[in-house]
């Protein structure tokens, strides 16, 4: 029975690591979209959507990263999330909203 539990834990760890790798690619793409938004002068809602997606991804990553092979990147993830939240808050202030308002 303990062998089965060890196998299940191993598979769960592998799945978690695969999701972290996938999210790392998604974060990179989302950052590129955000940077491209400046050049293309995208509509505010599109830009805000990209930044909100970045917040959501970094929040999920921060939950998954503990105890994984990517744990060393935890502080970077938290810093990226803080920057993204700060951008959303500044956008909200610019249009007279509070964070979390839609």
C-alpha positions in Angstrom: 0.0 0.0 0.0 2.8 2.4 0.8 4.3 1.7 -2.7 1.0 2.8 -4.2 1.0 6.0 -2.2 4.5 6.7 -3.2 3.6 6.2 -6.9 0.6 8.5 -6.5 2.7 11.2 -4.8 5.3 10.9 -7.6 2.7 11.3 -10.3 1.1 14.3 -8.5 4.6 15.9 -8.2 5.2 15.3 -11.9 1.9 16.9 -12.9 2.6 19.9 -10.6 6.0 20.3 -12.2 4.5 20.1 -15.7 1.9 22.8 -14.8 4.7 25.0 -13.5 6.6 24.6 -16.8 3.5 25.4 -18.7 2.8 28.5 -16.6 6.4 29.7 -17.1 5.8 29.8 -20.8 2.4 31.5 -20.3 4.0 34.1 -18.1 6.6 34.8 -20.7 4.0 35.1 -23.5 1.8 37.4 -21.3 4.7 39.7 -20.5 5.4 39.9 -24.3 1.7 40.8 -24.8 1.9 43.5 -22.1 5.0 45.0 -23.6 3.5 44.8 -27.1 0.5 46.7 -25.7 2.6 49.7 -25.2 3.8 49.7 -28.8 0.3 49.0 -30.3 -1.5 51.4 -27.9 -4.0 48.7 -27.1 -7.3 49.4 -25.5 -7.1 49.8 -21.8 -9.3 46.8 -21.1 -7.2 44.5 -23.3 -4.0 45.7 -21.5 -5.7 45.3 -18.1 -6.8 41.8 -19.1 -3.3 40.8 -19.8 -2.0 42.2 -16.5 -4.9 40.5 -14.6 -4.0 37.2 -16.3 -0.4 37.7 -15.1 -1.6 38.2 -11.6 -3.7 35.1 -11.7 -0.9 32.9 -13.1 1.7 34.2 -10.6 -0.7 33.5 -7.8 -1.3 30.0 -8.9 2.5 29.5 -9.4 3.2 30.8 -5.9 0.9 28.1 -4.5 2.4 25.3 -6.6 6.1 26.3 -6.4 6.7 25.3 -2.7 8.4 22.0 -2.5 8.9 21.7 -6.3 12.1 21.7 -8.3 11.3 25.3 -9.1 11.2 26.5 -5.5 14.3 28.7 -6.0 12.2 31.0 -8.3 9.6 31.7 -5.6 10.8 35.2 -4.7 10.9 36.2 -8.4 7.3 35.0 -8.8 6.2 37.0 -5.8 7.9 40.1 -7.1 6.3 39.7 -10.5 2.9 39.3 -8.9 3.5 42.4 -6.8 4.4 44.5 -9.9 1.4 43.2 -11.8 -0.9 44.1 -8.9 0.7 47.5 -8.6 0.0 48.1 -12.3 -3.6 47.1 -12.0 -4.0 49.4 -8.9 -2.5 52.3 -10.8 -4.8 51.7 -13.8 -7.8 51.5 -11.4 -6.8 54.8 -9.8 -6.4 56.4 -13.2 -10.0 55.6 -14.1 -11.4 56.0 -10.5 -11.9 52.4 -9.5 -10.6 50.4 -6.6 -8.7 47.1 -7.2 -11.1 44.3 -7.7 -13.8 46.5 -9.1 -15.1 45.7 -12.5 
